[in-house]
Amino acid sequence: MGAYDNKTLKLDCTYRPIGIIPWQHAICLIFSEKARIVEVYDTAIHSASQNFDMPAVIALNRYVQYRRHNLRCTRVNVFWRDNHTCQYCGGSFIPDFLTMDHVIPKSKSGKKIWTNIVTACKTCNQIKKDRTPKEAGMSLIKKPAEPTVDDIIKISRHVIVPEWKKYI
């Protein structure tokens, strides 16, 4: 991986992950004394007169008020969260054979929210119909939940590098 491909994990002063940024932005935060380096990659950054360690993880010098990550509950994101696996039969499918299922059906006031939507294959969704899993005699493999920061990083297709693992 070239130096221009590297990203930096940004933490607040309590070491809570708050984002992934380009390494160039991380360098600017470090030189403006708004952040400090916590972990580095084995790669160096070269200027005309100096060499710098490539920041893998930085921590801001201030606390950042917690903001909910507003990852939308979309078909693509639900499939990513559930690893393209039907939450009823456990089968793994390509998106063309998957549906988003309301655990509590819309006909029973079920909402399109993370905790009520699961990935289901077309067959299981047709069997379940507009019933709850209990009414249909089906059980969920995993209870649906809103994605965590770690899930969001995976969904956004960022590779979690070894230098980040103890912070996520």
PyMOL CGO cylinders between C-alpha atoms (Angstrom):
from pymol import cmd
from pymol.cgo import CYLINDER

trace = [
    CYLINDER, 0.00, 0.00, 0.00, 1.45, 3.39, -0.99, 0.3, 1, 1, 1, 1, 1, 1,
    CYLINDER, 1.45, 3.39, -0.99, 1.68, 6.32, 1.38, 0.3, 1, 1, 1, 1, 1, 1,
    CYLINDER, 1.68, 6.32, 1.38, -1.13, 8.14, -0.42, 0.3, 1, 1, 1, 1, 1, 1,
    CYLINDER, -1.13, 8.14, -0.42, -3.51, 5.23, 0.25, 0.3, 1, 1, 1, 1, 1, 1,
    CYLINDER, -3.51, 5.23, 0.25, -3.09, 5.31, 4.04, 0.3, 1, 1, 1, 1, 1, 1,
    CYLINDER, -3.09, 5.31, 4.04, -5.80, 6.64, 6.29, 0.3, 1, 1, 1, 1, 1, 1,
    CYLINDER, -5.80, 6.64, 6.29, -5.53, 7.75, 9.89, 0.3, 1, 1, 1, 1, 1, 1,
    CYLINDER, -5.53, 7.75, 9.89, -7.89, 6.81, 12.71, 0.3, 1, 1, 1, 1, 1, 1,
    CYLINDER, -7.89, 6.81, 12.71, -8.88, 9.97, 14.62, 0.3, 1, 1, 1, 1, 1, 1,
    CYLINDER, -8.88, 9.97, 14.62, -9.67, 9.69, 18.35, 0.3, 1, 1, 1, 1, 1, 1,
    CYLINDER, -9.67, 9.69, 18.35, -10.85, 12.35, 20.77, 0.3, 1, 1, 1, 1, 1, 1,
    CYLINDER, -10.85, 12.35, 20.77, -8.84, 13.02, 23.96, 0.3, 1, 1, 1, 1, 1, 1,
    CYLINDER, -8.84, 13.02, 23.96, -10.60, 10.11, 25.70, 0.3, 1, 1, 1, 1, 1, 1,
    CYLINDER, -10.60, 10.11, 25.70, -9.36, 7.78, 22.93, 0.3, 1, 1, 1, 1, 1, 1,
    CYLINDER, -9.36, 7.78, 22.93, -12.87, 7.26, 21.56, 0.3, 1, 1, 1, 1, 1, 1,
    CYLINDER, -12.87, 7.26, 21.56, -12.85, 6.77, 17.77, 0.3, 1, 1, 1, 1, 1, 1,
    CYLINDER, -12.85, 6.77, 17.77, -14.53, 9.64, 15.95, 0.3, 1, 1, 1, 1, 1, 1,
    CYLINDER, -14.53, 9.64, 15.95, -13.51, 9.17, 12.35, 0.3, 1, 1, 1, 1, 1, 1,
    CYLINDER, -13.51, 9.17, 12.35, -11.13, 8.11, 9.65, 0.3, 1, 1, 1, 1, 1, 1,
    CYLINDER, -11.13, 8.11, 9.65, -9.26, 10.87, 7.86, 0.3, 1, 1, 1, 1, 1, 1,
    CYLINDER, -9.26, 10.87, 7.86, -6.61, 11.18, 5.15, 0.3, 1, 1, 1, 1, 1, 1,
    CYLINDER, -6.61, 11.18, 5.15, -3.06, 11.14, 6.54, 0.3, 1, 1, 1, 1, 1, 1,
    CYLINDER, -3.06, 11.14, 6.54, -2.52, 14.65, 5.12, 0.3, 1, 1, 1, 1, 1, 1,
    CYLINDER, -2.52, 14.65, 5.12, -5.31, 16.02, 7.34, 0.3, 1, 1, 1, 1, 1, 1,
    CYLINDER, -5.31, 16.02, 7.34, -3.79, 14.19, 10.31, 0.3, 1, 1, 1, 1, 1, 1,
    CYLINDER, -3.79, 14.19, 10.31, -0.41, 15.85, 9.66, 0.3, 1, 1, 1, 1, 1, 1,
    CYLINDER, -0.41, 15.85, 9.66, -2.11, 19.28, 9.59, 0.3, 1, 1, 1, 1, 1, 1,
    CYLINDER, -2.11, 19.28, 9.59, -3.80, 18.59, 12.95, 0.3, 1, 1, 1, 1, 1, 1,
    CYLINDER, -3.80, 18.59, 12.95, -0.48, 17.46, 14.44, 0.3, 1, 1, 1, 1, 1, 1,
    CYLINDER, -0.48, 17.46, 14.44, 1.52, 20.47, 13.19, 0.3, 1, 1, 1, 1, 1, 1,
    CYLINDER, 1.52, 20.47, 13.19, -1.21, 22.88, 14.34, 0.3, 1, 1, 1, 1, 1, 1,
    CYLINDER, -1.21, 22.88, 14.34, -0.94, 21.19, 17.78, 0.3, 1, 1, 1, 1, 1, 1,
    CYLINDER, -0.94, 21.19, 17.78, -4.60, 20.17, 17.73, 0.3, 1, 1, 1, 1, 1, 1,
    CYLINDER, -4.60, 20.17, 17.73, -3.66, 16.46, 17.91, 0.3, 1, 1, 1, 1, 1, 1,
    CYLINDER, -3.66, 16.46, 17.91, -0.84, 14.13, 18.82, 0.3, 1, 1, 1, 1, 1, 1,
    CYLINDER, -0.84, 14.13, 18.82, 0.37, 10.90, 17.26, 0.3, 1, 1, 1, 1, 1, 1,
    CYLINDER, 0.37, 10.90, 17.26, -0.65, 7.74, 19.10, 0.3, 1, 1, 1, 1, 1, 1,
    CYLINDER, -0.65, 7.74, 19.10, 0.41, 5.04, 16.60, 0.3, 1, 1, 1, 1, 1, 1,
    CYLINDER, 0.41, 5.04, 16.60, 2.48, 5.18, 13.41, 0.3, 1, 1, 1, 1, 1, 1,
    CYLINDER, 2.48, 5.18, 13.41, 2.78, 3.04, 10.29, 0.3, 1, 1, 1, 1, 1, 1,
    CYLINDER, 2.78, 3.04, 10.29, 6.14, 1.62, 9.16, 0.3, 1, 1, 1, 1, 1, 1,
    CYLINDER, 6.14, 1.62, 9.16, 6.00, 4.14, 6.30, 0.3, 1, 1, 1, 1, 1, 1,
    CYLINDER, 6.00, 4.14, 6.30, 7.72, 7.52, 6.37, 0.3, 1, 1, 1, 1, 1, 1,
    CYLINDER, 7.72, 7.52, 6.37, 6.65, 10.76, 4.74, 0.3, 1, 1, 1, 1, 1, 1,
    CYLINDER, 6.65, 10.76, 4.74, 9.45, 12.60, 2.98, 0.3, 1, 1, 1, 1, 1, 1,
    CYLINDER, 9.45, 12.60, 2.98, 9.66, 16.34, 2.36, 0.3, 1, 1, 1, 1, 1, 1,
    CYLINDER, 9.66, 16.34, 2.36, 12.55, 18.20, 0.74, 0.3, 1, 1, 1, 1, 1, 1,
    CYLINDER, 12.55, 18.20, 0.74, 14.33, 18.55, 4.07, 0.3, 1, 1, 1, 1, 1, 1,
    CYLINDER, 14.33, 18.55, 4.07, 12.68, 16.22, 6.61, 0.3, 1, 1, 1, 1, 1, 1,
    CYLINDER, 12.68, 16.22, 6.61, 11.22, 12.77, 7.19, 0.3, 1, 1, 1, 1, 1, 1,
    CYLINDER, 11.22, 12.77, 7.19, 8.07, 12.18, 9.29, 0.3, 1, 1, 1, 1, 1, 1,
    CYLINDER, 8.07, 12.18, 9.29, 6.42, 9.05, 10.61, 0.3, 1, 1, 1, 1, 1, 1,
    CYLINDER, 6.42, 9.05, 10.61, 3.13, 8.27, 8.86, 0.3, 1, 1, 1, 1, 1, 1,
    CYLINDER, 3.13, 8.27, 8.86, 0.37, 8.66, 11.50, 0.3, 1, 1, 1, 1, 1, 1,
    CYLINDER, 0.37, 8.66, 11.50, -1.83, 5.57, 11.86, 0.3, 1, 1, 1, 1, 1, 1,
    CYLINDER, -1.83, 5.57, 11.86, -3.76, 6.83, 14.90, 0.3, 1, 1, 1, 1, 1, 1,
    CYLINDER, -3.76, 6.83, 14.90, -4.00, 10.36, 16.28, 0.3, 1, 1, 1, 1, 1, 1,
    CYLINDER, -4.00, 10.36, 16.28, -5.76, 11.75, 19.35, 0.3, 1, 1, 1, 1, 1, 1,
    CYLINDER, -5.76, 11.75, 19.35, -7.22, 15.22, 19.44, 0.3, 1, 1, 1, 1, 1, 1,
    CYLINDER, -7.22, 15.22, 19.44, -6.25, 17.40, 22.37, 0.3, 1, 1, 1, 1, 1, 1,
    CYLINDER, -6.25, 17.40, 22.37, -9.91, 18.05, 23.16, 0.3, 1, 1, 1, 1, 1, 1,
    CYLINDER, -9.91, 18.05, 23.16, -13.07, 16.15, 23.93, 0.3, 1, 1, 1, 1, 1, 1,
    CYLINDER, -13.07, 16.15, 23.93, -15.55, 15.78, 21.09, 0.3, 1, 1, 1, 1, 1, 1,
    CYLINDER, -15.55, 15.78, 21.09, -19.18, 15.63, 22.17, 0.3, 1, 1, 1, 1, 1, 1,
    CYLINDER, -19.18, 15.63, 22.17, -20.69, 12.31, 21.20, 0.3, 1, 1, 1, 1, 1, 1,
    CYLINDER, -20.69, 12.31, 21.20, -22.70, 12.43, 18.01, 0.3, 1, 1, 1, 1, 1, 1,
    CYLINDER, -22.70, 12.43, 18.01, -24.80, 9.56, 16.82, 0.3, 1, 1, 1, 1, 1, 1,
    CYLINDER, -24.80, 9.56, 16.82, -23.56, 8.18, 13.57, 0.3, 1, 1, 1, 1, 1, 1,
    CYLINDER, -23.56, 8.18, 13.57, -26.38, 8.70, 11.13, 0.3, 1, 1, 1, 1, 1, 1,
    CYLINDER, -26.38, 8.70, 11.13, -25.85, 5.70, 8.94, 0.3, 1, 1, 1, 1, 1, 1,
    CYLINDER, -25.85, 5.70, 8.94, -29.08, 5.31, 7.01, 0.3, 1, 1, 1, 1, 1, 1,
    CYLINDER, -29.08, 5.31, 7.01, -30.99, 2.08, 7.25, 0.3, 1, 1, 1, 1, 1, 1,
    CYLINDER, -30.99, 2.08, 7.25, -30.83, 1.24, 3.54, 0.3, 1, 1, 1, 1, 1, 1,
    CYLINDER, -30.83, 1.24, 3.54, -30.94, -2.03, 1.66, 0.3, 1, 1, 1, 1, 1, 1,
    CYLINDER, -30.94, -2.03, 1.66, -27.18, -1.95, 0.94, 0.3, 1, 1, 1, 1, 1, 1,
    CYLINDER, -27.18, -1.95, 0.94, -26.27, -1.06, 4.54, 0.3, 1, 1, 1, 1, 1, 1,
    CYLINDER, -26.27, -1.06, 4.54, -28.57, -3.69, 6.06, 0.3, 1, 1, 1, 1, 1, 1,
    CYLINDER, -28.57, -3.69, 6.06, -27.08, -6.36, 3.78, 0.3, 1, 1, 1, 1, 1, 1,
    CYLINDER, -27.08, -6.36, 3.78, -23.56, -5.26, 4.81, 0.3, 1, 1, 1, 1, 1, 1,
    CYLINDER, -23.56, -5.26, 4.81, -24.49, -5.30, 8.51, 0.3, 1, 1, 1, 1, 1, 1,
    CYLINDER, -24.49, -5.30, 8.51, -25.90, -8.83, 8.18, 0.3, 1, 1, 1, 1, 1, 1,
    CYLINDER, -25.90, -8.83, 8.18, -23.04, -10.00, 5.95, 0.3, 1, 1, 1, 1, 1, 1,
    CYLINDER, -23.04, -10.00, 5.95, -25.43, -10.87, 3.09, 0.3, 1, 1, 1, 1, 1, 1,
    CYLINDER, -25.43, -10.87, 3.09, -26.83, -13.64, 5.27, 0.3, 1, 1, 1, 1, 1, 1,
    CYLINDER, -26.83, -13.64, 5.27, -30.52, -14.47, 5.67, 0.3, 1, 1, 1, 1, 1, 1,
    CYLINDER, -30.52, -14.47, 5.67, -31.28, -13.94, 9.35, 0.3, 1, 1, 1, 1, 1, 1,
    CYLINDER, -31.28, -13.94, 9.35, -33.82, -16.78, 9.30, 0.3, 1, 1, 1, 1, 1, 1,
    CYLINDER, -33.82, -16.78, 9.30, -32.19, -19.69, 7.43, 0.3, 1, 1, 1, 1, 1, 1,
    CYLINDER, -32.19, -19.69, 7.43, -28.53, -18.60, 7.64, 0.3, 1, 1, 1, 1, 1, 1,
    CYLINDER, -28.53, -18.60, 7.64, -27.95, -18.84, 3.90, 0.3, 1, 1, 1, 1, 1, 1,
    CYLINDER, -27.95, -18.84, 3.90, -25.52, -16.48, 2.21, 0.3, 1, 1, 1, 1, 1, 1,
    CYLINDER, -25.52, -16.48, 2.21, -26.85, -14.87, -0.98, 0.3, 1, 1, 1, 1, 1, 1,
    CYLINDER, -26.85, -14.87, -0.98, -26.05, -12.24, -3.59, 0.3, 1, 1, 1, 1, 1, 1,
    CYLINDER, -26.05, -12.24, -3.59, -28.17, -9.08, -3.25, 0.3, 1, 1, 1, 1, 1, 1,
    CYLINDER, -28.17, -9.08, -3.25, -30.55, -10.12, -6.08, 0.3, 1, 1, 1, 1, 1, 1,
    CYLINDER, -30.55, -10.12, -6.08, -31.84, -12.95, -3.87, 0.3, 1, 1, 1, 1, 1, 1,
    CYLINDER, -31.84, -12.95, -3.87, -32.14, -10.91, -0.68, 0.3, 1, 1, 1, 1, 1, 1,
    CYLINDER, -32.14, -10.91, -0.68, -34.86, -8.70, 0.77, 0.3, 1, 1, 1, 1, 1, 1,
    CYLINDER, -34.86, -8.70, 0.77, -35.18, -6.39, 3.74, 0.3, 1, 1, 1, 1, 1, 1,
    CYLINDER, -35.18, -6.39, 3.74, -37.65, -7.88, 6.20, 0.3, 1, 1, 1, 1, 1, 1,
    CYLINDER, -37.65, -7.88, 6.20, -39.53, -5.97, 8.89, 0.3, 1, 1, 1, 1, 1, 1,
    CYLINDER, -39.53, -5.97, 8.89, -39.32, -8.15, 12.03, 0.3, 1, 1, 1, 1, 1, 1,
    CYLINDER, -39.32, -8.15, 12.03, -42.53, -6.48, 13.22, 0.3, 1, 1, 1, 1, 1, 1,
    CYLINDER, -42.53, -6.48, 13.22, -44.38, -6.11, 9.91, 0.3, 1, 1, 1, 1, 1, 1,
    CYLINDER, -44.38, -6.11, 9.91, -45.39, -2.72, 8.55, 0.3, 1, 1, 1, 1, 1, 1,
    CYLINDER, -45.39, -2.72, 8.55, -49.00, -3.92, 8.73, 0.3, 1, 1, 1, 1, 1, 1,
    CYLINDER, -49.00, -3.92, 8.73, -48.52, -4.14, 12.51, 0.3, 1, 1, 1, 1, 1, 1,
    CYLINDER, -48.52, -4.14, 12.51, -46.95, -0.68, 12.82, 0.3, 1, 1, 1, 1, 1, 1,
    CYLINDER, -46.95, -0.68, 12.82, -43.38, -1.93, 12.38, 0.3, 1, 1, 1, 1, 1, 1,
    CYLINDER, -43.38, -1.93, 12.38, -40.99, 0.87, 11.46, 0.3, 1, 1, 1, 1, 1, 1,
    CYLINDER, -40.99, 0.87, 11.46, -38.05, 0.93, 9.06, 0.3, 1, 1, 1, 1, 1, 1,
    CYLINDER, -38.05, 0.93, 9.06, -35.38, 1.27, 11.74, 0.3, 1, 1, 1, 1, 1, 1,
    CYLINDER, -35.38, 1.27, 11.74, -32.17, -0.67, 12.38, 0.3, 1, 1, 1, 1, 1, 1,
    CYLINDER, -32.17, -0.67, 12.38, -33.67, -2.65, 15.26, 0.3, 1, 1, 1, 1, 1, 1,
    CYLINDER, -33.67, -2.65, 15.26, -36.64, -3.82, 13.17, 0.3, 1, 1, 1, 1, 1, 1,
    CYLINDER, -36.64, -3.82, 13.17, -35.03, -4.62, 9.79, 0.3, 1, 1, 1, 1, 1, 1,
    CYLINDER, -35.03, -4.62, 9.79, -33.11, -7.78, 8.90, 0.3, 1, 1, 1, 1, 1, 1,
    CYLINDER, -33.11, -7.78, 8.90, -31.76, -9.39, 5.77, 0.3, 1, 1, 1, 1, 1, 1,
    CYLINDER, -31.76, -9.39, 5.77, -33.95, -12.23, 4.55, 0.3, 1, 1, 1, 1, 1, 1,
    CYLINDER, -33.95, -12.23, 4.55, -33.75, -14.44, 1.49, 0.3, 1, 1, 1, 1, 1, 1,
    CYLINDER, -33.75, -14.44, 1.49, -36.77, -14.22, -0.77, 0.3, 1, 1, 1, 1, 1, 1,
    CYLINDER, -36.77, -14.22, -0.77, -37.95, -17.70, 0.24, 0.3, 1, 1, 1, 1, 1, 1,
    CYLINDER, -37.95, -17.70, 0.24, -37.89, -16.98, 3.99, 0.3, 1, 1, 1, 1, 1, 1,
    CYLINDER, -37.89, -16.98, 3.99, -39.53, -13.59, 3.47, 0.3, 1, 1, 1, 1, 1, 1,
    CYLINDER, -39.53, -13.59, 3.47, -42.37, -15.25, 1.51, 0.3, 1, 1, 1, 1, 1, 1,
    CYLINDER, -42.37, -15.25, 1.51, -42.82, -17.88, 4.23, 0.3, 1, 1, 1, 1, 1, 1,
    CYLINDER, -42.82, -17.88, 4.23, -42.88, -15.25, 6.98, 0.3, 1, 1, 1, 1, 1, 1,
    CYLINDER, -42.88, -15.25, 6.98, -45.32, -12.98, 5.11, 0.3, 1, 1, 1, 1, 1, 1,
    CYLINDER, -45.32, -12.98, 5.11, -46.78, -10.22, 7.29, 0.3, 1, 1, 1, 1, 1, 1,
    CYLINDER, -46.78, -10.22, 7.29, -46.30, -12.09, 10.56, 0.3, 1, 1, 1, 1, 1, 1,
    CYLINDER, -46.30, -12.09, 10.56, -43.82, -11.74, 13.38, 0.3, 1, 1, 1, 1, 1, 1,
    CYLINDER, -43.82, -11.74, 13.38, -41.12, -14.42, 13.53, 0.3, 1, 1, 1, 1, 1, 1,
    CYLINDER, -41.12, -14.42, 13.53, -42.93, -16.04, 16.47, 0.3, 1, 1, 1, 1, 1, 1,
    CYLINDER, -42.93, -16.04, 16.47, -46.26, -16.12, 14.59, 0.3, 1, 1, 1, 1, 1, 1,
    CYLINDER, -46.26, -16.12, 14.59, -44.48, -17.65, 11.56, 0.3, 1, 1, 1, 1, 1, 1,
    CYLINDER, -44.48, -17.65, 11.56, -42.66, -20.24, 13.69, 0.3, 1, 1, 1, 1, 1, 1,
    CYLINDER, -42.66, -20.24, 13.69, -39.30, -18.78, 12.66, 0.3, 1, 1, 1, 1, 1, 1,
    CYLINDER, -39.30, -18.78, 12.66, -36.44, -17.49, 14.76, 0.3, 1, 1, 1, 1, 1, 1,
    CYLINDER, -36.44, -17.49, 14.76, -33.78, -14.87, 14.10, 0.3, 1, 1, 1, 1, 1, 1,
    CYLINDER, -33.78, -14.87, 14.10, -30.14, -15.88, 13.99, 0.3, 1, 1, 1, 1, 1, 1,
    CYLINDER, -30.14, -15.88, 13.99, -29.11, -12.50, 15.40, 0.3, 1, 1, 1, 1, 1, 1,
    CYLINDER, -29.11, -12.50, 15.40, -31.18, -9.75, 16.98, 0.3, 1, 1, 1, 1, 1, 1,
    CYLINDER, -31.18, -9.75, 16.98, -31.08, -6.67, 14.72, 0.3, 1, 1, 1, 1, 1, 1,
    CYLINDER, -31.08, -6.67, 14.72, -29.14, -3.72, 16.13, 0.3, 1, 1, 1, 1, 1, 1,
    CYLINDER, -29.14, -3.72, 16.13, -27.94, -0.31, 15.05, 0.3, 1, 1, 1, 1, 1, 1,
    CYLINDER, -27.94, -0.31, 15.05, -24.37, -0.57, 13.72, 0.3, 1, 1, 1, 1, 1, 1,
    CYLINDER, -24.37, -0.57, 13.72, -21.49, 0.31, 16.04, 0.3, 1, 1, 1, 1, 1, 1,
    CYLINDER, -21.49, 0.31, 16.04, -18.51, 2.48, 15.04, 0.3, 1, 1, 1, 1, 1, 1,
    CYLINDER, -18.51, 2.48, 15.04, -16.68, -0.74, 14.13, 0.3, 1, 1, 1, 1, 1, 1,
    CYLINDER, -16.68, -0.74, 14.13, -19.60, -1.81, 11.93, 0.3, 1, 1, 1, 1, 1, 1,
    CYLINDER, -19.60, -1.81, 11.93, -19.71, 1.61, 10.28, 0.3, 1, 1, 1, 1, 1, 1,
    CYLINDER, -19.71, 1.61, 10.28, -16.03, 1.39, 9.42, 0.3, 1, 1, 1, 1, 1, 1,
    CYLINDER, -16.03, 1.39, 9.42, -16.61, -2.04, 7.86, 0.3, 1, 1, 1, 1, 1, 1,
    CYLINDER, -16.61, -2.04, 7.86, -19.72, -0.86, 6.00, 0.3, 1, 1, 1, 1, 1, 1,
    CYLINDER, -19.72, -0.86, 6.00, -17.85, 2.14, 4.65, 0.3, 1, 1, 1, 1, 1, 1,
    CYLINDER, -17.85, 2.14, 4.65, -15.36, -0.39, 3.29, 0.3, 1, 1, 1, 1, 1, 1,
    CYLINDER, -15.36, -0.39, 3.29, -12.37, 0.80, 5.33, 0.3, 1, 1, 1, 1, 1, 1,
    CYLINDER, -12.37, 0.80, 5.33, -9.88, -1.89, 6.15, 0.3, 1, 1, 1, 1, 1, 1,
    CYLINDER, -9.88, -1.89, 6.15, -9.27, -2.08, 9.88, 0.3, 1, 1, 1, 1, 1, 1,
    CYLINDER, -9.27, -2.08, 9.88, -5.50, -2.08, 10.06, 0.3, 1, 1, 1, 1, 1, 1,
    CYLINDER, -5.50, -2.08, 10.06, -3.66, -3.71, 12.99, 0.3, 1, 1, 1, 1, 1, 1,
    CYLINDER, -3.66, -3.71, 12.99, -2.59, -0.31, 14.39, 0.3, 1, 1, 1, 1, 1, 1,
    CYLINDER, -2.59, -0.31, 14.39, -6.30, 0.60, 14.92, 0.3, 1, 1, 1, 1, 1, 1,
    CYLINDER, -6.30, 0.60, 14.92, -7.59, -2.60, 16.52, 0.3, 1, 1, 1, 1, 1, 1,
    CYLINDER, -7.59, -2.60, 16.52, -7.07, -1.70, 20.16, 0.3, 1, 1, 1, 1, 1, 1,
    CYLINDER, -7.07, -1.70, 20.16, -8.93, 1.62, 19.69, 0.3, 1, 1, 1, 1, 1, 1,
    CYLINDER, -8.93, 1.62, 19.69, -12.01, 0.31, 17.90, 0.3, 1, 1, 1, 1, 1, 1,
]
cmd.load_cgo(trace, "trace")
